[in-house]
Amino acid sequence: MKDVLSSVLDKISGLNASYAEIRTQENGNTFITVRDGQVEAVSLSTEKGAAIRVLAKGAWGFSTTNSLARGDLEKAAKSALKMAQVAGQSVREPVKLAPVKAVEGKARVKFKKDPRKVDISTKIGTLLNINSSCFNFDKRIKSVTVNYADLATEQTLATTDGTYIEQLKMFVWNYCWVTGKSKSVMASARDEVGAHGYELYTTEPTDKIAERVSRKVVQQLEAKTAKGGSFPAILGTNIVGVFAHEALGHICEADLTLAGSALMGKLGQKIASDKVTIYDSALIPEGFGAIEYDDEGVPGQETVLIKDGTLVGLMHNRETAAKMNMKPTGNARAWDFRFSPIIRMRNTCFEKGDQSFKELMEDMKFGYYLEAFRGGQANLDGTFTVGVQSAFEIVKGELGKPVRNIGISGNTLETLRQVDACGKDFDLGMGRCGKGQAMFISDGGPPLRVKSILIGGA
């Protein structure tokens, strides 16, 4: 394959392309849905294809093909070149790429049990076990949906800069959505876990998954309504991870920063309390964002975004790095060969502190422990809203009764300034992100205490 790709790249370079890359992929995917004890959907697929990006006259051209034959790759490359040349006739700001060192290598994520070698009946049986365990947990559980996916990608990247990399990427993902009803009260909860191999169900046994998500539903059915207003709170690791990704992480993606995010022009400035350090890393092996090279061939690394409250870095691809006179950070990622790589997070986390959970609660006369999120959104101006599916009162330094129908909202930078303590526990969550194309990511951190946050309640 290397000779074929090199030949195509040589031909495109000879047609006045300033840069070109070919990313070939062979994918094997499994998707299963079990709903209320019935197998609703099973999908097994294999596919292959190539993505070709060409830079010419200061503009990008992009083309894909489902064939890896030399002739079809050449045809797709010429199509991408033509697009770039046409776009270059009206480009306002020519694209430039930060220089990177050419690399050759092979890489693969670390896993213990290859999901491709697990029989489909075993996978279905695992989901049925989760399903039945949820119903057996409590008679008030009324509906259970369990989704499963495993995705394996054999990828090759070749560039006109001389980079040639072969990588194996692997994801195993389990998602539960459970609803319950008691009299006039309805409640629901979600649970999302993942790993790079089928050993997921060794670290996360089916009964553990079922108990965790079902407990949250029952807790909500028995909970009281929260008070509305501004209160001190402890954000659990699940909430902290979502906050790191949604509220802070996206506005630290350099393409969105340049588009006018709340961090525009704030590099080097104090934007959070001294307790806050946040990083995005490709070097956490168990995380969904663990990559040895990104989809531009830049080595995976850790990028510190906020250090002791000061904004010290952003996430870059080669294009934004050139615009801002910085180095690429290895954040260019694409879902598959149908998409061009864009800046995406990897494993985005708050740095842990040194306090136990009990110590975080000690001085709190009244507040809330926000354990797990339901969903939410954040905007480029830094505002955010997050729904909370599991929460408790904190009364006189002790964990109190559960509360339901709760949400939090505010401004990201103001909330970061309110952080006055960090826990010493750490948890990493597995999930997915949108931004025009799906992507598996991880986020996490320790419990955080904030002096005040707006609680939506009664």
N, C-alpha and C positions, 0 to 999 in steps of 0.2 A: 504493500500500500504506500510506503514511503516514496518509492520511485514514481508511482503514478501521481501522487500529490505534488511532488517536486516538479514533475514535468508540466503539470497544469499551471503551477505558480510561475514557472519560468516563462511560459507562453504569455501569461497575463502581464508579467513585468515588462516583457518586450513590446507590449501595446500601450505603454505610457501610464501604467498604474503605479502610483507612488508607494502603495502598500496593498497586500492582499493576504487573506487567511482562508483556510478550508478547515471546517470542523465536521468530521464524519462521526456518525453514531449508529450503533446497532442496539436497539432497545428491546427488552423483554418485560412486559407489564402484566400484573394480575390485579383485578379489582373484584371485590366480593361485598355484597350487602345482605345482611340478615335482619329482618324486621319482624318483631313479635313472634319469634320461633319459626319463621319461614324463610327459606333462602329466596331472596327476591331477585338477585342479579349475580351472575358470575361472568367475568370477562377475562380471557387470556389472549394476549396479542404479542406479536413480534413485528418489528419494523426496522427499516434502515434508511438512512438518508444523509444528506450533507448540506451544511449551511456555508455559503461563500460570501464574504464581505470584501469589497474592493474600494480603495480610496483613490480617487483621481480628480484632478482639478479642484481639490479642497472639499470634496463632497463624498459621502458614502453611497455605495450601491450594494444591494443585498439580494441574494437569490438562493433558492433551495431546490433540491432535487431528491427524488426517492431512489435514484440509481447511483451506484458507486463506480460505474464503468467510466473509463477515461474519457470517452467521447461525450458522455452526458455531463461529466464534471466540467469539461472545457466549454460546453454550450452554456451551462449555468454561470460559469465565471465570466464569459463574454457578455451575458445578459446583465450581470451585476456591474460590469465595467461600463456598459452603455448607460445604465441608470445613473451611475456616478457622473459620467461626462455630461449628461443632460442637466442633472441637478447642479453641477458646477458652474453652469452658465449664468445662474442667478443666485449663487450663494453669497450671503452677506459677510459672513465670517468664516474663512476657510478653516477646515478641520486640520488640526495638527496633533501629533501623537507624541507623548513623552517617550524618550528612549528607554528601552529595556534590554537587558542582557539576553542574548539568545540561549535557550536551554534545550537539551535533549534528555529525555528520561521516561521512565515508566512509574506509574503511581496507582495505588488502589486503597480504598478505605479499609479500615480494619473491622472484620466481623468474624464470628465463630461458627455460625451456621448459615449456610447459603440457602436463602428461601427458594431458589430455583430447584433445589433438590428435595424440597418438602412436597409431599403429595397434596393435590388439591383437596382431597377428602379430609386430610388432617387440618388444613386451614379452615375449611367450612366447619368442622367439628369444634375447633377452638372458638369460633364466633358463636356457635350455638350454645356452647358452655357459658360464655359471658352472658348471652341473652337469657338463658334459663336461670342463672344465678341472680341476675337482677330481679326477675319476677319473684324468685324465692326469698329475696331479702325482706320484702314487706308487701302485704296484700294491696297497699295503696299505690304501688307501681302499676301503671296502666299501659305504658307503651315503651318499647325498647328498640332502638335501631343501632346496629353495629356495622361500621364500614371498615374494610381492610384494603390495603394496597401494598404490593411490593413492586419496586421498579429497579431494574438493573440496566446500566448503560455502559457499553464498551465504546470509549470515545478516543478519537485521534485528532490532534490539532497540529496543523502545519502552517507556517507563515513565511512570507518573503524575507523576514528578518533572520531566518535560519532556525527558528524554533520548531521542534518536533517532539510532541508529547503524546504518550498513550496512557489513558486513565480508565480505571473501573470505578464507577459510582454505584452505590446501592442504598436503597431506602426501604424500610419496613415500617408501616404506619397503621395504627389502630385508633378509631374514633367512635365514641359512644354518645348517643343522645337519648336521655331517659326522661320520661314525664310521669307525673303522679297526680292524684287527686284525692282530697279529703274534704267531704262536704262541699262547700262552695269555693274552696281554695285549690288552685292548680299551681304546680311548680314543675320546673325542668332543670336539668343539669347536663353538662357536657364533660367529656374526659378524652384527652388526646395524648397518646404516647407514641414513641417511635424508637427505632434503633437502626443500625446498619445491617443487622442480620436477624434471622429468625429466633435468635436467643432473646429477643424482646420478651417472649412469653416465659422465659426463665426468670428474668429480673422483674417482670410484671406479670405474675400468674393471673389466670383468668378470674379466680375468686377475689383477688386483690383489686383488680380493675372494677369488677361488679360491685364490690362492697364500697369502694371509694365514691363512685358516681351515684349509687343508690342512696348512700348515707346523705349526700348533699340534697337530694330530692326530698327525703323524709324530713331532714332538718328544716328545709324551707316550708314544708307543710305544717310544721309545728311552731314555726317562728312567729314573732310579732313584727309589726311594722316599725321601721326605723324612724327616728326623729330627723327632720330636715334641718339643714343649717351647716355652719362651719364648725368642725370639731377636730381635735387631735386624732390621729389614727396610726395604726401599724399596718403597712401594706405587706401582705404575705408574698412569698417568693413567686407565686403564680402571677399576681398582680404586678409585681416589680418587673418581671420579665416582659410582660405586655407593655408596660410603661416604657421600658428601655427600648423596645422595638418600635412601637406605634407612635408614641408621643415624642420621643427624642431621636430614635434611630433614623427615621425617614428624613427629618430636617437636617441630619448630618450627612446625607447622601449628597455628594457635591453637585450632581446635576440639579437636584431640587433646591439646594442652597443657592446656586446661581440663578435659579428661576424665581428667587425672592422669598425663601423661607425665613423663619424668625431668626436664623443664625447668620444671615447675610451680613458680612462686614464685622463679625464679632470674634474672629480668631484672635486668641491671645487675651481675650477679656474674661473677667470673672462673671460667670453666669449662674452659678449654683453655690450651695454652701460648701464649706471645706470638707464635709463628710462625703462628698459625691465624687467618685471616680467611675467612669464608664468606658468600656472598651468593646471593640468588635474584633473577634478572633477566628482565624481558620485553624487554630492549633489545639482546639479542644476535641480530642479524637472521638468521643462519644456523641458529639453534637451533630445535628443535621448539616451544619455549615462547615464541617471539617473538609477542607480541600487542600491538596498539595500544590495545585496550580489552578488559577482561575481560567476562564474561557478566552483570555487573551494571552495566556502563557505566563502570567505574572505569578511568582511564587506566593503561596499562602503565608500569612503573617498575622501578627496582632497589631491592631491599630487603636491606640488610645485616643478617645474622643474628648473626654473631660478628665482632667487630672486635678484632684483637690479643689474642685469647683471652677477651674479655668478651662475654657474651650481651647484645646491644643491640637485637634486634628479633625479631618473629615475623611469620608470614604470616597475613593477615586477609582476611575478607570483611566486608561492612557490619555483619553481626550480631555477630561476635566483636569487631570494632573498637569497637562501642558498649558491649559488656559490659566491655571492658578500658580504656575511655576512650582509645582510640587511633584512628589514621587507617586507613581501608581501604588495602590495599597492591596491589589489582588481581589477587588470586589466586583469584577465584571463577570456576570453569570447569566446563562440562558437556560430556559426550561428544557428545550430540546432543539433539534436542528431546524425547526420551523421558525425560530426566533433569533434575533440578533442579541448579543450580550449587552446588558445594561448594568448600572450600578445596583447591586443587591447586597443586603446584609448577610452575614454568615452566622456566627454565634455572638449575640449582642447582650452584654451583661453589666450589671453593677458590681463593683468590687466589694467584697465582704468586709465587715468590721470585726469588733471584738466583744460584742455584748450578747448575752443569752436572751432568749425570748422573754423570760421572766424579768430580766433587767430592763428590757424595753418597755414593759408594762408598769414597772414599779411606781413611777411618779405620776401616772395618769389617773386623775380623779374620775373623769368620764370621757370616753371616746369609743372608737370602733377598731376592731380587727377585721380587715378585709382580706379574706382567705383566698378566694378564687374568682376569676372574671367570667363573664358570660359573653361579652362581645363589646365592641366599641370602635371609635374612630378618632383620628387626629388630623388636624389641618396644618397647612404650611405656615399659618400665622402663629402656631404654637398652642392653639386651643385644643382641648380634647374632652371626650366623654367616654366613660367606661361603665358598662353594666356589670354588677357584682352578683354572682350566683350563690356565694357562701360568705356570711359575715356574722360577727358576734359583737355584742356590747363589751366594753371594758369598764368595769366599775371598781373604783378604789384599788387599782393595781391588779385586779383579778379578772380572768376571762368570765364573762357573764352569759346571758341568754342569746340565742341566735336571733337574727333579724332578717327580714325578707324585703323584696321589692326595693332594692337599694341601688344607687348609682353614684358615681363621682364625676366631677367635671372641674375644669379650671384651665389655667395657662401653664404650659410645661415648665417654662423658666421660673415662674413664681413658685410652682410646686417644688422644683429642685432647690430653691432657696429656703424652703421650709423644712428640708431634711435635717434633723438634728441628732440622729443616731442610726447606726447600721448593725444588724445582727451578724453573728459569726457562722450561722448555718448558711448553706448554699444549695440551691437546686436549679437544675437546667431543664427547661421545658422544650418539647418538640412541637413544631407547628408548620403552618403554611402562610405565605404572604402573596398578596396580589401584585399591584403595580404593573398592570398591563399584561403580565404573564405570571403564571403560578410559580412558586419556588418553595422548596422545603428549607426551613430555617430553624434555629434554636435561639432561645433567649432565657435569661435567668438572673439570679442574684440572691442576696440575703433578704430577710425581712427589713423594711425600712420604717423608721418612725418619722412622721411629719407633724409639725406643730399645729397645722391647720389645713383642712381640705374641705371643699364643699360637698356635703352629702345630700343626695336627693332622697327624700322620704316623705313621711306624712307632714 
